[in-house]
Amino acid sequence: MKWIYQHPRLYSLLDSVVSLSLADRVRRKVLEKRIVGSLLEIGVGTGKCLNYIGAEFVVGLDRSEAMLDFLKKRSTTRLVLGDAHILPFKGKSFDVALFCYCLAGLRQPLEAVRQALRASKEVIVIDYNRPKGMPVRLWRWIVCGIGSIIFGSRDVDFVALAKLGKASVQDFYLGLYRVVVLNGAPDAGN
Ligand SMILES: C[S@@+](CC[C@H](N)C(=O)[O-])C[C@H]1O[C@@H](n2cnc3c(N)ncnc32)[C@H](O)[C@@H]1O
């Protein structure tokens, strides 16, 4: 895991600075006014999403003890130290599972989403995507260069991701941010 995830305050600052606060605006646009029964945030980090989404029952899972310690002091959310690739929950334990800027940093993102689809009725993915018109090489340089050095990010394969369930896709800021909501099984023909 990247060193930045051992430093919650620094992560929080860089997340805002590197994205010019756009990352947080997208969190707000997608999650504000959304009310769910039970929510699992995978890679909960410092809990930025929890400021927006309304849920009766929330579990935050993360592999970083430092992130969980930081959040424990500031929130009453139930926290679980765990790995996104091996979720310790029974089938359909949650209404919604959320990956917010987490998937791009995972070793096997598609496997993590399969796990989330097993553990919940709906999966929401918020992450960076190549903006329309940006050359692939330039994007790869940014993601595999800067993003990878700081956050451990790689390019998310949104095409493969959308085939894991019935998908609805929304883009923000010229496509720099993509949100995919997955429900149940894929449509026939996908
Ligand atoms: C970029 S941060 C995003 C945090 C938060 N979702 C947000 O919106 O600010 C990614 C988080 O995923 C966690 N993480 C990385 N690998 C993980 C894994 N395999 N399982 C669970 N969490 C992981 C990191 O510790 C970090 O807190």
The ligand as an SDF file (V2000), in Angstrom:
LIG
                    3D

 27 29  0  0  0  0  0  0  0  0999 V2000
   -7.5810    7.4780   -2.5510 C   0  0  0  0  0  0  0  0  0  0  0  0
   -8.0950    6.9260   -0.9490 S   0  0  0  0  0  0  0  0  0  0  0  0
   -9.8300    7.2660   -1.0270 C   0  0  0  0  0  0  0  0  0  0  0  0
  -10.4230    7.4620    0.3380 C   0  0  0  0  0  0  0  0  0  0  0  0
  -11.8880    7.8650    0.3730 C   0  0  0  0  0  0  0  0  0  0  0  0
  -12.7390    6.8960   -0.2900 N   0  0  0  0  0  0  0  0  0  0  0  0
  -12.0820    9.2300   -0.2210 C   0  0  0  0  0  0  0  0  0  0  0  0
  -13.0050    9.4300   -1.0250 O   0  0  0  0  0  0  0  0  0  0  0  0
  -11.3270   10.1360    0.1450 O   0  0  0  0  0  0  0  0  0  0  0  0
   -8.0300    5.1620   -1.1500 C   0  0  0  0  0  0  0  0  0  0  0  0
   -8.2630    4.3990    0.1560 C   0  0  0  0  0  0  0  0  0  0  0  0
   -8.2940    2.9960   -0.1430 O   0  0  0  0  0  0  0  0  0  0  0  0
   -7.5660    2.3020    0.8600 C   0  0  0  0  0  0  0  0  0  0  0  0
   -7.0950    1.0350    0.3000 N   0  0  0  0  0  0  0  0  0  0  0  0
   -6.0550    0.8180   -0.5200 C   0  0  0  0  0  0  0  0  0  0  0  0
   -5.9500   -0.4860   -0.8330 N   0  0  0  0  0  0  0  0  0  0  0  0
   -6.9930   -1.1110   -0.1960 C   0  0  0  0  0  0  0  0  0  0  0  0
   -7.4460   -2.4610   -0.1350 C   0  0  0  0  0  0  0  0  0  0  0  0
   -6.8350   -3.4390   -0.8040 N   0  0  0  0  0  0  0  0  0  0  0  0
   -8.5360   -2.7310    0.6110 N   0  0  0  0  0  0  0  0  0  0  0  0
   -9.1910   -1.7510    1.2980 C   0  0  0  0  0  0  0  0  0  0  0  0
   -8.8020   -0.4610    1.2790 N   0  0  0  0  0  0  0  0  0  0  0  0
   -7.7180   -0.1370    0.5340 C   0  0  0  0  0  0  0  0  0  0  0  0
   -6.4340    3.2580    1.2550 C   0  0  0  0  0  0  0  0  0  0  0  0
   -5.9060    2.9660    2.5220 O   0  0  0  0  0  0  0  0  0  0  0  0
   -7.1590    4.5990    1.1950 C   0  0  0  0  0  0  0  0  0  0  0  0
   -7.7170    4.9270    2.4290 O   0  0  0  0  0  0  0  0  0  0  0  0
  1  2  1  0
  2  3  1  0
  2 10  1  0
  3  4  1  0
  4  5  1  0
  5  6  1  0
  5  7  1  0
  7  8  2  0
  7  9  1  0
 10 11  1  0
 11 12  1  0
 11 26  1  0
 12 13  1  0
 13 14  1  0
 13 24  1  0
 14 15  1  0
 14 23  1  0
 15 16  2  0
 16 17  1  0
 17 18  1  0
 17 23  2  0
 18 19  1  0
 18 20  2  0
 20 21  1  0
 21 22  2  0
 22 23  1  0
 24 25  1  0
 24 26  1  0
 26 27  1  0
M  CHG  2   2   1   9  -1
M  END
$$$$
